[in-house]
Amino acid sequence: MDISEQKPPISQFTLNELITMSGSRERHGLQSECLTADTQSDFEAFHFPCRIDALIIGIGTTGEATISYNLQTFRLRKNTMFCFAPNTILQAESMQDFRSHVVVISSEFLRNMHINLRDLMPVMLQQAGNPCLELDDTKSRTICDFIGLIEQEVRAPEKPYSREIVRNLLTSIIYKIGNILHAFYSVRTDDTSMARDRSESYFKRFTELLGENYRKERSVGFYARQLCITPKYLTTLIKRVSGASVSDWIDRYVILEAKTLLKHSHMSIQEIAYYLNFPNQSFFGSYFKRVTGMSPTRYKESSL
């Protein structure tokens, strides 16, 4: 079997799989798409680097935890708000009686929500690099109250409008977090630009495509063709929204995966090169060094 077609060495889970692994029975309907919990966050799956196809929003209530998010280390404690995007690489490095109030939303459920990305995009881009934020007691209680309302609806028997209620509560909590982040980052947004609307729509679709194809496709042309626009226009749009080029975004995804495999997997450098669709180890080594400034071997040794 071609190594690029093998099972991913970094575990990937759907929300329902994660629920089952936590010891609960399989859930159906709305309960399989949205999970709330006010309990110890100690899933066996997170003891090793993994991805979950869901958005995780939570507030720490007691204790402390150290987590790795896309190979960056963060500490969670009381009043720490954390927002982990779908399919990012997570690992629980230590759990010291950490408890949190959490809502986990499947990617499929998120796709059916109607959220105005124009206003949220600037703060979302900044928050993506720093997913944890210390809040005061009042803001923490507000987020916990929202999660509590969602929890009431999700745990009750599903009724005709249950999905709409949960969808609107989730939209509200996301906008509330947007307000918190907006104040924290003091971001100004353009609330009238149709061009910005279009750019952000392309950016959202581009990142979805990139998440699905970065292992095999690293050319700007591929993503432009998928979006039915020219490479030059795609580059202009992505730069306008994010401040980074299409190539920069591709490099981020590929290098994050490569670093994770070098640090945590038992794959050889040659196997990683083939897994990421490089023609050979030499090409992979040159690419890795160009982006990171060090060879894969040196990075692997420094991670031991």
Salt bridges, closest charged atoms under 4 A:
GLU5 OE2 - LYS216 NZ 2.72
GLU33 OE2 - ARG163 NH1 2.53
ASP42 OD1 - HIS47 NE2 3.06
GLU44 OE1 - HIS47 ND1 3.49
GLU64 OE1 - ARG75 NH1 3.84
GLU64 OE2 - ARG77 NE 3.93
ASP119 OD1 - ARG118 NE 3.59
GLU134 OE2 - ARG77 NH1 3.69
ASP136 OD2 - LYS139 NZ 3.43
GLU151 OE1 - HIS101 NE2 3.64
GLU151 OE2 - ARG155 NH2 3.00
GLU158 OE2 - ARG163 NE 3.34
GLU164 OE2 - ARG167 NH1 2.40
ASP197 OD2 - ARG118 NH1 3.64
GLU200 OE2 - ARG196 NE 2.77
GLU208 OE2 - LYS204 NZ 2.89
GLU208 OE1 - ARG205 NH1 3.34
ASP251 OD2 - ARG290 NH1 3.91
GLU257 OE1 - ARG51 NH2 2.28
